[in-house]
Amino acid sequence: MPEKEPRRRPDLVGLIGLAVILAVLGGAYLLFPVVQRAISYQDCIASGRITGC
C-alpha cells in the first residue's frame, strides 16, 4: 500500500494580502472626508477668514 502524503493546507498568503489591501482602501475611503474637512478648515483659518469656516 502506498503511503498517502499529508494533506496540505491551502496557501492563504494571496487571500490575506487581498484582504489587507481592501481594508486599507476601505479605511482611506472612510477617512478621506474627515481629513479633507480638517485641511479645508486649516486653510480657511490660515487665509484669515474667521467667519464662514
MODELLER restraints for C-alpha pairs under 7 A, 6 or more apart:
rsr = mdl.restraints
at = mdl.atoms
rsr.add(forms.Gaussian(group=physical.xy_distance, feature=features.Distance(at['CA:41:A'], at['CA:53:A']), mean=6.22, stdev=0.5))
rsr.add(forms.Gaussian(group=physical.xy_distance, feature=features.Distance(at['CA:44:A'], at['CA:53:A']), mean=5.94, stdev=0.5))
